[in-house]
Amino acid sequence: MHQHIARVALERRLVDFETVSRSLFELGRLADEGKTPTADHWVSQGWLEREGLEEVLRSLGYEDGFERAQTAFFEGRDKKGGRAARFQKDEDAVTSRIEVGHRKMPAGGLSQEETAGAEAPPEGLGLETSTEVAVDANPTLPEGVAAAWARPGWRSGEETGRHFVFESTDVYQPALSAGEMLSGQARYELGAALGAGGGGSVISAHDRVLGRVVAMKIARPSARHDARAVARFLAEAQITGQLEHPNIMPIYDVGVLDDGRVYYTMRRVNHHSLAEVLEGLRKREPDYVRAYALPRLLGILKQVAQAIHYAHVRGVVHRDLKPSNIMLGEYGEVLVMDWGIAHVSGDRVRTDLGPEDEPGKGHTLGTPSYMSPEQAQGRLDEVDARSDVYGLGAVLYEILTLDVPFDGEDARATMWLVVEGQLVPPSQRGAALWKISEAVEAICLRAMSREREERFGSAREFYEALDGAISGSGPVQVQASVTRGQALLKDYSEALSRVEDLGHEIDELRSQVEPWESIERKRALWALEDQRLQLQRESARIFGEAVAAFQEVLLLVPDKPEAREGMAELCWERYMASRQRQDVADMVYYEAMVREYGGESYAARFARQCEVELKTRPTGAEITLFPYQEIDRRMVVADARQLGRSPARAEALEAGSYMMVLQRSGSAPVRAPLFVEVGEARAEFRVDLPADHQVSPGFVYVAGGPCTLGGDPEAFNPCVARRVEVASFFCARFPVTFREYLEWLDELSQSDLEQARKHAPKTRADDGELAIFDAASGRWAPSPILIEGPMRERYAEGVGHELDLPAVGISAHDAQAYCTWRSQRDGRSYRLLREEEWEKAGRGVDARFFPWGNHFDATFCKMRYSRHEFSQPEPVGIFVDDTSPYGVRDLSGGVQEWCAAGPDDGLDRAVRGGGWNMDQRACRLASRMRVLADARSAGIGFRLAYDAS
């Protein structure tokens, strides 16, 4: 509750960042002491004026002010006495817990100075606790840390764009408050524990905004009242986030959970660490022995050395290099992680960490078996790039021997061996799987020299020495490896193509097999699904083997053209797959890899500028181009660019999404979305313009052309991504309302009342009538039960709001009958939307997941959780964000919609779209459902369309 008071007060500028930080710091301390400060604490401490607090509480839904809010602080206790995070704007309070399992800590991963009660990490996760220095328990929070901790992830009104609709060009207002945007609990669904380290725990989390699984590191609960610990935790995220290198773990987000704990999210690597690989090799596990020969391991270490050299150039020393901090991805990625105890010098990497927050002289810092002698002795003022070179040498030692360089009975004994012990040369350990060359052994021993001056002067020197030693290690059948890699690349491409073909086959067969049919009918579908899953797994294996084959060559001959091109093609395939699912992080990563291996010859594939020719039929239309930009999770139009009359040419148009407005003299403007693909050098777009007499009031024009359907992995039952051509058509801006539908029933009742009753809205047969016939007036009216309870405060009875609700409780046959009547009345051939038309009307031509873009929030459309009241239907057009590029409204929310019958449809019909009673997944425009055509539901309506011919 205090978190939400702070957020709203910050949004309304009733407090500043420093006050928020001090208040949450103090409240966290009181909570840990078992005290429960009430809302009045904000006034008594001078953080807020009483009038300001009353304003904040009212905005959070406490209309009774203090009296109601005071009790809220005692309602959040569970039966076991644990604190629950409750947001009173939601009807159901959500309680989130993180339970971390405890396992025995691996040998060699202990710190010299262990924190009392610290959690032990699970085995093999590579998250051993590093030694850290005790700090003052009650320091003053530095101003920079306060700002980083409390900084909201939203833009001010001056930074927002406009929502592009014909009816209005008003300033686009954010639908979420700053407090809601700041809430990590709202964005992430917390999952299972992945491990624990000295700075906190690591868990799996689902990002509800981007629809992906990430790894979330969370500061320990004690950090809430240890400002210096918060500063050091944030510094870890800041350091890692500013080291943008393909071999350094990328950081996605930093924030605060509802219980006050600071977190940051990073890429989830679904494979294993180098520590796990070495453990598998120690146990002679066949999969590891087959996949990780010595050349591949040395190639991994070379990539690590490059990443460390990059960090050193930017003034960052890692200070905790070890196999468990080197993650190996499923597709050949090598990522250095855990920069929690890194030292920063210079100004190329900036953090909010103050000088007093750095560990002081006389303390040890690192993991005993891998730390340099100067670290083991606490001579931290001497720690520099050569200390990390020692760490690289220690990792190399373990690769060569499958054992750590020094291993005492405990942490203190191990560090004594590091300082005073005699290092046994790798070739004399005798436990390795492979012959150790003299050149590689010499590199290892030099890197681990006790005296810093005798080591390599930089990680780059270490890399070059290792590269030279490997290249001269003896004859290797390079061409054989190239040939094998090329064959695997071909197999991989064919496997991907087959996976796509199977997807189309599965879609086709799934449309023919009803959910209620027998198992015998479904076996063929299941067999195809199993075949596709097996092929996906096989393609991942082939990819890994192809990467290993090419990297083995590049390890020996770094400039081998065939190997570099093969790696570039493999990464290009991964880039295209990530672009299809719009995974921005993977797109950035694989683009960097393609550029690294492909060089200039592949640069054109990522060209960001295109020469575009724009044509219209008829010609002579004025063309105004609006680029889309993302603000507050929504795509909004930016500054206009006049291109003149069609045909027109746009030189060097940036790749991305645009809105065109085409205006002929004396005619209404036509809007047509435009999407320029990355890598396109030249493109031509043509729009057929409708005559004014073709456009009925309440309809928008959807220009024909190609678009992408399906392909959204988070949608419900999506089809495989496919490029289709959809002809031009006209689409109703809103679904048919009760006002419009009851006009038909009123007319029909005059000639055949019983027929009108059959078509009247109802939920099931004659049960649950949603429209009532008044015999005295001979007219139909919506039932008052459509809006009940607290929702009446929003839509008062007797005003006629029910008439503007989307018509529901009608079958597909009712909808078709209405189309027939309306066509006769208006002189137009109205019909229901076809499935591909419905999806194009919502997604435009850039394959967005929602009408407003690619990110979801419940306030953007009318769905189950859009209001704090119990969800009920609302009048059409209330949620302005639910507007497609063509101006079609209420597609992701409101009601689901009947689609036209297909040539092979039997007793059921397709319904598309989200609804007032549906969850987020249904709101995704690629989601598909089928319902019996005779069925009636309070969540299904329809909208009209007609051909543009």
Secondary structure by P-SEA (a helix, b strand, c coil): caaaaaaaaaaaccccaaaaaaaaaaaaaaaaaccccccccccccccccaaaaaaaaaaacccccaaaaaacccccccccbbbbbbcccccbbbbbbbbbbbccccccccccccccccccccccccccccbbbbccccccccaaaaaaaaccccccccccccccccccccccccccccccccccccccbbbbbccccccbbbbbbbcccccbbbbbbbccccccccaaaaaaaaaaaaaaaacccccccccccccccccccccccccccccccaaaaaaaaaaccaaaaacccaaaaaaaaaaaaaaaaaaaaacccccccccccccccccbbbbbccccccccccccccccccccccccccccccccccccccccccccccccaaaaaaaaaaaaaaaaccccccccccaaaaaaaacccccccccccccccbbbbaaaaaaaaaaaccccccccccaaaaaaaaaaaaaaccccaaaaaaaaaaaaaaaaaaaaaaaaaaaaaaaaaaaacccccccccaaaaaaaaaaaaaaaaaaaaaaaaaaaaaaaaaacccccaaaaaaaaaaaaaaaaaaaaacaaaaaaaaaaaaaaccccccccccccccbbbbbccccbbbbbbbbbbbcccbbbbcbbbbbccccccccccccccbbbbbbcccccbbbbbbbbcccccbbbbbbbbbccccccccbbbbbbbbbbccccccccccccbbbbbbcccccccccccaaaaaaaaaaaaaccaaaaaaaccccccccccccccccccccccccccccccccccccccccccccccccccccaaaaaaaaaaaaaaaccccccccaaaaaaacccccccccccccccccccccccccccccbbbbccccccccccccccccccccbbbbcccccccccbbbbbccccccccccccccbbbbccccbbbcccccbbbbbcc
